[in-house]
Amino acid sequence: MRRVVGLALAVLLAVGLAAYVGYAQAPRSRLDVVRERGTLICGVSGTTPGFSFPDPTSGRMVGFDADFCWVVAAFIDVARVEFVNLTAASRIPAVVAGSVDVVFRTTTVTLTRDDQVDFGPVTFFDGQRLLVRSDSKINGLDDLNGARICVHAGTTSERNITDQMRARNFRFQLITFAEAAQAFQGLVQGRCDVFTTDGSQLAAFRATAPNPEGFKVVGKEFSDEPLAPMFQENDSKWADAV
């Protein structure tokens, strides 16, 4: 009997010790890390007009997404923000690796991405459209048979336009770029017939062209793009702050 009781106590002690050690070694919330550091490391595009781009005069990062970085910093009483420019391909790896605290980068919430990171509330709701030259005869998706299409690689925009073309059994040439700004320049330089991404970005890129009247946004929205911040999984304290 004594041996049974002793064994039971030993098991309970081992389980309790393991639980205590596990609790003691649990990683700190990123909220505590950021406050201790005194700087919020915020991932952005850095090249998307209207969302995150350097002010031509001051060089300061400005735009809708950049403002949210400053808002998070202010809310958690951190005085500094370090902006890190990320491509579509590098944004999720940067979050998973912990090299940034949060990303505000016109990122659409999808189930596939949600398997790798956590998302905050939707900050902007958008939809994909088309940007063409003003003299173009393209007015919508049905006019894209045989078209050369500039698109930002690794995005929902690339997947959406590919699905739309294949559903119509259209011939098309997809020309991909690492950045949306490069895809827009592809249209400007005549490398493609159309540039496609979220409608808000198309309007912003058009506004930055030397001749905005030379381009037009056309077609109906053909996707739903809920844009939201993203950060590492399983950190409810930090998620609540964001």
ChimeraX commands (.cxc) that place a marker at each C-alpha (Angstrom):
marker #1 position 0.00,0.00,0.00 radius 0.5
marker #1 position 2.83,2.37,0.94 radius 0.5
marker #1 position 4.49,1.68,-2.40 radius 0.5
marker #1 position 1.28,2.54,-4.29 radius 0.5
marker #1 position 0.80,5.79,-2.34 radius 0.5
marker #1 position 4.47,6.67,-2.82 radius 0.5
marker #1 position 4.23,6.05,-6.54 radius 0.5
marker #1 position 1.08,8.17,-6.80 radius 0.5
marker #1 position 2.75,11.03,-4.94 radius 0.5
marker #1 position 5.80,10.79,-7.18 radius 0.5
marker #1 position 3.61,11.00,-10.28 radius 0.5
marker #1 position 1.71,14.01,-8.92 radius 0.5
marker #1 position 4.97,15.72,-8.02 radius 0.5
marker #1 position 6.40,15.09,-11.48 radius 0.5
marker #1 position 3.27,16.42,-13.22 radius 0.5
marker #1 position 3.19,19.48,-10.98 radius 0.5
marker #1 position 6.88,20.17,-11.55 radius 0.5
marker #1 position 6.48,19.83,-15.32 radius 0.5
marker #1 position 3.54,22.23,-15.31 radius 0.5
marker #1 position 5.49,24.73,-13.21 radius 0.5
marker #1 position 8.54,24.55,-15.47 radius 0.5
marker #1 position 6.36,24.89,-18.56 radius 0.5
marker #1 position 4.65,27.93,-17.08 radius 0.5
marker #1 position 7.94,29.48,-16.00 radius 0.5
marker #1 position 9.42,29.02,-19.47 radius 0.5
marker #1 position 6.38,30.35,-21.36 radius 0.5
marker #1 position 7.45,33.12,-23.76 radius 0.5
marker #1 position 6.65,36.68,-22.82 radius 0.5
marker #1 position 3.95,38.49,-24.72 radius 0.5
marker #1 position 5.22,40.69,-27.53 radius 0.5
marker #1 position 3.44,43.55,-25.80 radius 0.5
marker #1 position 5.96,43.32,-22.96 radius 0.5
marker #1 position 8.86,42.94,-25.40 radius 0.5
marker #1 position 7.87,46.02,-27.41 radius 0.5
marker #1 position 7.36,48.16,-24.31 radius 0.5
marker #1 position 10.74,47.12,-22.95 radius 0.5
marker #1 position 12.39,47.84,-26.32 radius 0.5
marker #1 position 10.69,51.24,-26.60 radius 0.5
marker #1 position 10.20,50.85,-30.34 radius 0.5
marker #1 position 7.44,49.23,-32.40 radius 0.5
marker #1 position 8.85,47.38,-35.41 radius 0.5
marker #1 position 6.10,47.69,-38.02 radius 0.5
marker #1 position 6.12,45.95,-41.39 radius 0.5
marker #1 position 4.71,47.95,-44.32 radius 0.5
marker #1 position 4.99,48.05,-48.09 radius 0.5
marker #1 position 6.80,51.38,-48.17 radius 0.5
marker #1 position 6.04,51.75,-51.89 radius 0.5
marker #1 position 2.24,51.94,-52.02 radius 0.5
marker #1 position 0.84,55.48,-52.42 radius 0.5
marker #1 position -1.93,56.23,-49.98 radius 0.5
marker #1 position -1.05,53.31,-47.70 radius 0.5
marker #1 position 2.69,53.49,-46.92 radius 0.5
marker #1 position 5.30,55.54,-48.77 radius 0.5
marker #1 position 8.01,58.07,-47.89 radius 0.5
marker #1 position 6.89,61.68,-47.92 radius 0.5
marker #1 position 8.77,63.40,-50.79 radius 0.5
marker #1 position 9.71,66.35,-48.58 radius 0.5
marker #1 position 10.47,64.89,-45.16 radius 0.5
marker #1 position 11.18,61.26,-46.06 radius 0.5
marker #1 position 8.86,60.25,-43.20 radius 0.5
marker #1 position 6.76,57.15,-43.80 radius 0.5
marker #1 position 3.16,58.27,-44.33 radius 0.5
marker #1 position -0.15,56.81,-45.43 radius 0.5
marker #1 position -3.11,54.82,-44.13 radius 0.5
marker #1 position -1.12,51.76,-43.03 radius 0.5
marker #1 position 1.74,53.87,-41.63 radius 0.5
marker #1 position -0.77,55.80,-39.51 radius 0.5
marker #1 position -2.00,52.56,-37.95 radius 0.5
marker #1 position 1.58,51.71,-36.96 radius 0.5
marker #1 position 1.79,55.02,-35.09 radius 0.5
marker #1 position -1.62,54.44,-33.50 radius 0.5
marker #1 position -0.57,51.04,-32.11 radius 0.5
marker #1 position 2.63,52.60,-30.74 radius 0.5
marker #1 position 0.70,55.42,-29.09 radius 0.5
marker #1 position -1.83,53.04,-27.58 radius 0.5
marker #1 position 0.87,50.97,-25.86 radius 0.5
marker #1 position 2.85,54.08,-24.83 radius 0.5
marker #1 position 5.83,53.51,-27.12 radius 0.5
marker #1 position 7.38,56.65,-28.58 radius 0.5
marker #1 position 9.18,55.25,-31.62 radius 0.5
marker #1 position 8.22,53.28,-34.73 radius 0.5
marker #1 position 10.74,51.49,-36.93 radius 0.5
marker #1 position 9.30,50.83,-40.38 radius 0.5
marker #1 position 10.43,47.73,-42.26 radius 0.5
marker #1 position 9.60,47.51,-45.97 radius 0.5
marker #1 position 8.29,44.06,-46.85 radius 0.5
marker #1 position 7.33,42.47,-50.14 radius 0.5
marker #1 position 4.24,40.32,-50.52 radius 0.5
marker #1 position 6.48,37.26,-50.42 radius 0.5
marker #1 position 8.43,38.31,-47.30 radius 0.5
marker #1 position 5.63,39.64,-45.08 radius 0.5
marker #1 position 4.37,36.35,-43.60 radius 0.5
marker #1 position 7.87,34.88,-43.10 radius 0.5
marker #1 position 8.83,38.10,-41.27 radius 0.5
marker #1 position 5.86,37.70,-38.92 radius 0.5
marker #1 position 6.49,34.01,-38.30 radius 0.5
marker #1 position 10.19,34.65,-37.63 radius 0.5
marker #1 position 9.36,37.48,-35.23 radius 0.5
marker #1 position 11.52,40.04,-37.05 radius 0.5
marker #1 position 8.56,42.46,-37.00 radius 0.5
marker #1 position 5.97,43.05,-34.30 radius 0.5
marker #1 position 3.00,43.67,-36.58 radius 0.5
marker #1 position 2.39,44.12,-40.29 radius 0.5
marker #1 position 0.08,46.69,-41.84 radius 0.5
marker #1 position 0.55,46.02,-45.55 radius 0.5
marker #1 position -2.70,45.92,-47.55 radius 0.5
marker #1 position -2.97,42.24,-46.63 radius 0.5
marker #1 position -6.16,40.37,-47.44 radius 0.5
marker #1 position -7.44,38.00,-44.76 radius 0.5
marker #1 position -7.54,34.44,-46.12 radius 0.5
marker #1 position -7.90,31.03,-44.50 radius 0.5
marker #1 position -4.53,29.91,-45.85 radius 0.5
marker #1 position -2.76,32.89,-44.29 radius 0.5
marker #1 position -4.73,32.49,-41.06 radius 0.5
marker #1 position -3.12,29.07,-40.68 radius 0.5
marker #1 position 0.26,30.80,-40.35 radius 0.5
marker #1 position -0.46,34.11,-38.59 radius 0.5
marker #1 position -3.18,35.84,-36.61 radius 0.5
marker #1 position -5.16,38.77,-38.01 radius 0.5
marker #1 position -6.44,41.87,-36.27 radius 0.5
marker #1 position -9.67,43.67,-37.17 radius 0.5
marker #1 position -10.29,44.63,-40.80 radius 0.5
marker #1 position -9.07,48.19,-41.35 radius 0.5
marker #1 position -10.06,48.62,-45.00 radius 0.5
marker #1 position -12.48,46.72,-47.25 radius 0.5
marker #1 position -11.53,46.71,-50.91 radius 0.5
marker #1 position -12.15,44.94,-54.20 radius 0.5
marker #1 position -10.03,44.18,-57.24 radius 0.5
marker #1 position -10.39,46.18,-60.47 radius 0.5
marker #1 position -8.42,47.04,-63.62 radius 0.5
marker #1 position -6.21,49.99,-64.58 radius 0.5
marker #1 position -5.64,50.71,-68.28 radius 0.5
marker #1 position -4.57,53.59,-70.50 radius 0.5
marker #1 position -7.29,56.11,-71.26 radius 0.5
marker #1 position -7.31,55.20,-74.95 radius 0.5
marker #1 position -7.67,51.47,-74.22 radius 0.5
marker #1 position -10.73,49.60,-75.42 radius 0.5
marker #1 position -10.64,47.42,-72.27 radius 0.5
marker #1 position -13.65,48.17,-70.07 radius 0.5
marker #1 position -13.83,45.03,-67.98 radius 0.5
marker #1 position -12.83,41.40,-67.56 radius 0.5
marker #1 position -14.66,40.27,-70.69 radius 0.5
marker #1 position -12.30,42.39,-72.82 radius 0.5
marker #1 position -9.11,40.67,-71.62 radius 0.5
marker #1 position -8.87,37.77,-74.07 radius 0.5
marker #1 position -5.26,37.78,-75.30 radius 0.5
marker #1 position -4.24,40.57,-72.91 radius 0.5
marker #1 position -0.89,41.10,-71.24 radius 0.5
marker #1 position -1.61,41.55,-67.53 radius 0.5
marker #1 position 0.75,43.16,-65.01 radius 0.5
marker #1 position 0.24,41.96,-61.44 radius 0.5
marker #1 position 1.93,41.93,-58.03 radius 0.5
marker #1 position 3.32,38.41,-57.47 radius 0.5
marker #1 position 2.31,36.33,-54.47 radius 0.5
marker #1 position -0.94,38.21,-53.82 radius 0.5
marker #1 position -4.64,37.44,-53.94 radius 0.5
marker #1 position -4.71,39.79,-56.97 radius 0.5
marker #1 position -2.53,37.35,-58.92 radius 0.5
marker #1 position -4.72,34.40,-57.97 radius 0.5
marker #1 position -8.00,36.24,-58.61 radius 0.5
marker #1 position -7.15,37.42,-62.12 radius 0.5
marker #1 position -5.79,33.99,-63.03 radius 0.5
marker #1 position -9.03,32.36,-61.87 radius 0.5
marker #1 position -11.12,34.88,-63.83 radius 0.5
marker #1 position -9.19,34.30,-67.06 radius 0.5
marker #1 position -9.28,30.52,-66.76 radius 0.5
marker #1 position -13.02,30.57,-65.99 radius 0.5
marker #1 position -13.51,32.41,-69.32 radius 0.5
marker #1 position -11.08,30.12,-71.14 radius 0.5
marker #1 position -9.16,33.24,-72.23 radius 0.5
marker #1 position -5.65,33.38,-73.57 radius 0.5
marker #1 position -3.54,35.75,-71.49 radius 0.5
marker #1 position 0.03,36.57,-70.50 radius 0.5
marker #1 position 0.63,37.17,-66.81 radius 0.5
marker #1 position 3.62,39.45,-66.12 radius 0.5
marker #1 position 4.50,39.37,-62.42 radius 0.5
marker #1 position 6.50,41.83,-60.33 radius 0.5
marker #1 position 7.83,41.75,-56.76 radius 0.5
marker #1 position 6.11,45.07,-55.93 radius 0.5
marker #1 position 2.82,46.67,-56.97 radius 0.5
marker #1 position 4.70,49.86,-57.87 radius 0.5
marker #1 position 6.78,47.87,-60.36 radius 0.5
marker #1 position 3.63,46.37,-61.87 radius 0.5
marker #1 position 2.22,49.86,-62.34 radius 0.5
marker #1 position 5.43,50.94,-64.06 radius 0.5
marker #1 position 5.01,47.93,-66.33 radius 0.5
marker #1 position 1.74,49.44,-67.53 radius 0.5
marker #1 position 3.29,52.91,-67.85 radius 0.5
marker #1 position 6.16,51.52,-69.95 radius 0.5
marker #1 position 3.83,49.57,-72.23 radius 0.5
marker #1 position 4.91,46.13,-71.08 radius 0.5
marker #1 position 1.29,45.16,-70.45 radius 0.5
marker #1 position -2.24,46.15,-71.45 radius 0.5
marker #1 position -3.67,46.24,-67.94 radius 0.5
marker #1 position -2.53,46.41,-64.32 radius 0.5
marker #1 position -4.79,44.80,-61.75 radius 0.5
marker #1 position -4.96,44.97,-57.95 radius 0.5
marker #1 position -7.24,46.48,-55.28 radius 0.5
marker #1 position -9.23,49.43,-56.57 radius 0.5
marker #1 position -7.90,51.83,-53.93 radius 0.5
marker #1 position -4.31,51.08,-54.92 radius 0.5
marker #1 position -5.09,51.55,-58.61 radius 0.5
marker #1 position -6.55,54.98,-57.88 radius 0.5
marker #1 position -3.51,55.89,-55.78 radius 0.5
marker #1 position -0.98,54.76,-58.40 radius 0.5
marker #1 position -2.91,56.62,-61.10 radius 0.5
marker #1 position -2.73,59.78,-58.99 radius 0.5
marker #1 position 1.06,59.54,-58.80 radius 0.5
marker #1 position 1.56,59.24,-62.56 radius 0.5
marker #1 position 3.04,62.27,-64.36 radius 0.5
marker #1 position -0.15,62.28,-66.46 radius 0.5
marker #1 position -3.03,60.82,-64.36 radius 0.5
marker #1 position -5.47,61.64,-67.14 radius 0.5
marker #1 position -3.62,59.12,-69.27 radius 0.5
marker #1 position -5.02,56.21,-67.22 radius 0.5
marker #1 position -8.43,55.05,-66.04 radius 0.5
marker #1 position -9.79,52.48,-63.56 radius 0.5
marker #1 position -12.36,50.27,-65.27 radius 0.5
marker #1 position -14.63,47.31,-64.65 radius 0.5
marker #1 position -16.65,46.19,-61.68 radius 0.5
marker #1 position -15.02,44.83,-58.55 radius 0.5
marker #1 position -14.48,41.10,-58.96 radius 0.5
marker #1 position -13.21,40.15,-55.50 radius 0.5
marker #1 position -13.68,40.86,-51.81 radius 0.5
marker #1 position -10.50,42.10,-50.14 radius 0.5
marker #1 position -10.81,42.60,-46.34 radius 0.5
marker #1 position -7.43,44.12,-45.38 radius 0.5
marker #1 position -6.14,43.64,-41.84 radius 0.5
marker #1 position -2.97,43.72,-39.71 radius 0.5
marker #1 position -1.22,40.46,-38.94 radius 0.5
marker #1 position 1.07,39.25,-36.16 radius 0.5
marker #1 position 2.35,36.04,-34.57 radius 0.5
marker #1 position -0.15,33.43,-33.43 radius 0.5
marker #1 position -1.14,32.53,-29.88 radius 0.5
marker #1 position -0.38,35.83,-28.14 radius 0.5
marker #1 position -3.76,37.06,-26.94 radius 0.5
marker #1 position -2.25,39.92,-24.93 radius 0.5
marker #1 position -0.59,41.39,-28.00 radius 0.5
marker #1 position -3.61,40.62,-30.18 radius 0.5
marker #1 position -5.84,42.57,-27.79 radius 0.5
marker #1 position -3.48,45.55,-27.96 radius 0.5
marker #1 position -3.46,45.58,-31.76 radius 0.5
marker link #1:1,2 radius 0.2
marker link #1:2,3 radius 0.2
marker link #1:3,4 radius 0.2
marker link #1:4,5 radius 0.2
marker link #1:5,6 radius 0.2
marker link #1:6,7 radius 0.2
marker link #1:7,8 radius 0.2
marker link #1:8,9 radius 0.2
marker link #1:9,10 radius 0.2
marker link #1:10,11 radius 0.2
marker link #1:11,12 radius 0.2
marker link #1:12,13 radius 0.2
marker link #1:13,14 radius 0.2
marker link #1:14,15 radius 0.2
marker link #1:15,16 radius 0.2
marker link #1:16,17 radius 0.2
marker link #1:17,18 radius 0.2
marker link #1:18,19 radius 0.2
marker link #1:19,20 radius 0.2
marker link #1:20,21 radius 0.2
marker link #1:21,22 radius 0.2
marker link #1:22,23 radius 0.2
marker link #1:23,24 radius 0.2
marker link #1:24,25 radius 0.2
marker link #1:25,26 radius 0.2
marker link #1:26,27 radius 0.2
marker link #1:27,28 radius 0.2
marker link #1:28,29 radius 0.2
marker link #1:29,30 radius 0.2
marker link #1:30,31 radius 0.2
marker link #1:31,32 radius 0.2
marker link #1:32,33 radius 0.2
marker link #1:33,34 radius 0.2
marker link #1:34,35 radius 0.2
marker link #1:35,36 radius 0.2
marker link #1:36,37 radius 0.2
marker link #1:37,38 radius 0.2
marker link #1:38,39 radius 0.2
marker link #1:39,40 radius 0.2
marker link #1:40,41 radius 0.2
marker link #1:41,42 radius 0.2
marker link #1:42,43 radius 0.2
marker link #1:43,44 radius 0.2
marker link #1:44,45 radius 0.2
marker link #1:45,46 radius 0.2
marker link #1:46,47 radius 0.2
marker link #1:47,48 radius 0.2
marker link #1:48,49 radius 0.2
marker link #1:49,50 radius 0.2
marker link #1:50,51 radius 0.2
marker link #1:51,52 radius 0.2
marker link #1:52,53 radius 0.2
marker link #1:53,54 radius 0.2
marker link #1:54,55 radius 0.2
marker link #1:55,56 radius 0.2
marker link #1:56,57 radius 0.2
marker link #1:57,58 radius 0.2
marker link #1:58,59 radius 0.2
marker link #1:59,60 radius 0.2
marker link #1:60,61 radius 0.2
marker link #1:61,62 radius 0.2
marker link #1:62,63 radius 0.2
marker link #1:63,64 radius 0.2
marker link #1:64,65 radius 0.2
marker link #1:65,66 radius 0.2
marker link #1:66,67 radius 0.2
marker link #1:67,68 radius 0.2
marker link #1:68,69 radius 0.2
marker link #1:69,70 radius 0.2
marker link #1:70,71 radius 0.2
marker link #1:71,72 radius 0.2
marker link #1:72,73 radius 0.2
marker link #1:73,74 radius 0.2
marker link #1:74,75 radius 0.2
marker link #1:75,76 radius 0.2
marker link #1:76,77 radius 0.2
marker link #1:77,78 radius 0.2
marker link #1:78,79 radius 0.2
marker link #1:79,80 radius 0.2
marker link #1:80,81 radius 0.2
marker link #1:81,82 radius 0.2
marker link #1:82,83 radius 0.2
marker link #1:83,84 radius 0.2
marker link #1:84,85 radius 0.2
marker link #1:85,86 radius 0.2
marker link #1:86,87 radius 0.2
marker link #1:87,88 radius 0.2
marker link #1:88,89 radius 0.2
marker link #1:89,90 radius 0.2
marker link #1:90,91 radius 0.2
marker link #1:91,92 radius 0.2
marker link #1:92,93 radius 0.2
marker link #1:93,94 radius 0.2
marker link #1:94,95 radius 0.2
marker link #1:95,96 radius 0.2
marker link #1:96,97 radius 0.2
marker link #1:97,98 radius 0.2
marker link #1:98,99 radius 0.2
marker link #1:99,100 radius 0.2
marker link #1:100,101 radius 0.2
marker link #1:101,102 radius 0.2
marker link #1:102,103 radius 0.2
marker link #1:103,104 radius 0.2
marker link #1:104,105 radius 0.2
marker link #1:105,106 radius 0.2
marker link #1:106,107 radius 0.2
marker link #1:107,108 radius 0.2
marker link #1:108,109 radius 0.2
marker link #1:109,110 radius 0.2
marker link #1:110,111 radius 0.2
marker link #1:111,112 radius 0.2
marker link #1:112,113 radius 0.2
marker link #1:113,114 radius 0.2
marker link #1:114,115 radius 0.2
marker link #1:115,116 radius 0.2
marker link #1:116,117 radius 0.2
marker link #1:117,118 radius 0.2
marker link #1:118,119 radius 0.2
marker link #1:119,120 radius 0.2
marker link #1:120,121 radius 0.2
marker link #1:121,122 radius 0.2
marker link #1:122,123 radius 0.2
marker link #1:123,124 radius 0.2
marker link #1:124,125 radius 0.2
marker link #1:125,126 radius 0.2
marker link #1:126,127 radius 0.2
marker link #1:127,128 radius 0.2
marker link #1:128,129 radius 0.2
marker link #1:129,130 radius 0.2
marker link #1:130,131 radius 0.2
marker link #1:131,132 radius 0.2
marker link #1:132,133 radius 0.2
marker link #1:133,134 radius 0.2
marker link #1:134,135 radius 0.2
marker link #1:135,136 radius 0.2
marker link #1:136,137 radius 0.2
marker link #1:137,138 radius 0.2
marker link #1:138,139 radius 0.2
marker link #1:139,140 radius 0.2
marker link #1:140,141 radius 0.2
marker link #1:141,142 radius 0.2
marker link #1:142,143 radius 0.2
marker link #1:143,144 radius 0.2
marker link #1:144,145 radius 0.2
marker link #1:145,146 radius 0.2
marker link #1:146,147 radius 0.2
marker link #1:147,148 radius 0.2
marker link #1:148,149 radius 0.2
marker link #1:149,150 radius 0.2
marker link #1:150,151 radius 0.2
marker link #1:151,152 radius 0.2
marker link #1:152,153 radius 0.2
marker link #1:153,154 radius 0.2
marker link #1:154,155 radius 0.2
marker link #1:155,156 radius 0.2
marker link #1:156,157 radius 0.2
marker link #1:157,158 radius 0.2
marker link #1:158,159 radius 0.2
marker link #1:159,160 radius 0.2
marker link #1:160,161 radius 0.2
marker link #1:161,162 radius 0.2
marker link #1:162,163 radius 0.2
marker link #1:163,164 radius 0.2
marker link #1:164,165 radius 0.2
marker link #1:165,166 radius 0.2
marker link #1:166,167 radius 0.2
marker link #1:167,168 radius 0.2
marker link #1:168,169 radius 0.2
marker link #1:169,170 radius 0.2
marker link #1:170,171 radius 0.2
marker link #1:171,172 radius 0.2
marker link #1:172,173 radius 0.2
marker link #1:173,174 radius 0.2
marker link #1:174,175 radius 0.2
marker link #1:175,176 radius 0.2
marker link #1:176,177 radius 0.2
marker link #1:177,178 radius 0.2
marker link #1:178,179 radius 0.2
marker link #1:179,180 radius 0.2
marker link #1:180,181 radius 0.2
marker link #1:181,182 radius 0.2
marker link #1:182,183 radius 0.2
marker link #1:183,184 radius 0.2
marker link #1:184,185 radius 0.2
marker link #1:185,186 radius 0.2
marker link #1:186,187 radius 0.2
marker link #1:187,188 radius 0.2
marker link #1:188,189 radius 0.2
marker link #1:189,190 radius 0.2
marker link #1:190,191 radius 0.2
marker link #1:191,192 radius 0.2
marker link #1:192,193 radius 0.2
marker link #1:193,194 radius 0.2
marker link #1:194,195 radius 0.2
marker link #1:195,196 radius 0.2
marker link #1:196,197 radius 0.2
marker link #1:197,198 radius 0.2
marker link #1:198,199 radius 0.2
marker link #1:199,200 radius 0.2
marker link #1:200,201 radius 0.2
marker link #1:201,202 radius 0.2
marker link #1:202,203 radius 0.2
marker link #1:203,204 radius 0.2
marker link #1:204,205 radius 0.2
marker link #1:205,206 radius 0.2
marker link #1:206,207 radius 0.2
marker link #1:207,208 radius 0.2
marker link #1:208,209 radius 0.2
marker link #1:209,210 radius 0.2
marker link #1:210,211 radius 0.2
marker link #1:211,212 radius 0.2
marker link #1:212,213 radius 0.2
marker link #1:213,214 radius 0.2
marker link #1:214,215 radius 0.2
marker link #1:215,216 radius 0.2
marker link #1:216,217 radius 0.2
marker link #1:217,218 radius 0.2
marker link #1:218,219 radius 0.2
marker link #1:219,220 radius 0.2
marker link #1:220,221 radius 0.2
marker link #1:221,222 radius 0.2
marker link #1:222,223 radius 0.2
marker link #1:223,224 radius 0.2
marker link #1:224,225 radius 0.2
marker link #1:225,226 radius 0.2
marker link #1:226,227 radius 0.2
marker link #1:227,228 radius 0.2
marker link #1:228,229 radius 0.2
marker link #1:229,230 radius 0.2
marker link #1:230,231 radius 0.2
marker link #1:231,232 radius 0.2
marker link #1:232,233 radius 0.2
marker link #1:233,234 radius 0.2
marker link #1:234,235 radius 0.2
marker link #1:235,236 radius 0.2
marker link #1:236,237 radius 0.2
marker link #1:237,238 radius 0.2
marker link #1:238,239 radius 0.2
marker link #1:239,240 radius 0.2
marker link #1:240,241 radius 0.2
marker link #1:241,242 radius 0.2
view
